[in-house]
C-alpha cells in the first residue's frame, strides 16, 4: 500500500489550522499519525478520513 505521508506543516496548511491545534488532534487520536525517527507524519488517507468524519458530524 502506498500512501502519501504529510508533515505537520502540510496538514496545517491543508486544514488552515495552527500547529498546536493539529498536535491536539493527533494527541486526542482524532487524527491518525505515525512517528518516523523524530518526525511526525500524517497519512493522506487519515487526513481525508478526518475531514469526511467532520463533515458527517456537521450534517
N, C-alpha and C positions, 0 to 999 in steps of 0.2 A: 504494500500500500504506500503510495506517495502522497504526502500532504505537506503543503507549504507551511513552514514554521515562521510565525511573525514575532518580531521583537515587541517589547512593551511600548516603545515609542511609536511603532507602526500601528499597534492596537489603539493607542491614544489618538492617533490621527484619524483612524477609520471611525472610531466612536465619538470623536470630538469630546473626549473626557481628559481630565488631568491624571497625572501619574499616580497620585495617592488613591484616586477612585478606582483605577484599573487594578492596582495592587489589592485594594479592599475586595474587589470582585473575585480575584484569584484566591485571596485568603479565606473568603467565605464559601469557596468552592462553587460559586455561581458561574465562574469562567474557568474552564479546564486549562491547565498549563503543565509544562514539563520543565525540568531543570537539566541543562547540559553543562557540566562543569559548574561555573558560577553564573551562567546565563539562563535567564528565564525565557521560555518560548511558548507561544500560544498557537496550537494548530489552527489553521484557517477554518477547518471544519467545526472546531469548537466555537470559534467566533460566530460563524453562521448559525450554529445551533443556539447560541446565547441570544442572538438577535431575533431569531424566529420565536424563541420562548418569550422574550419581552413583548413581541407583537401579539402573541396569543394571550398573554396576561392582560394586555391593554384592551383587547376586544371584548 
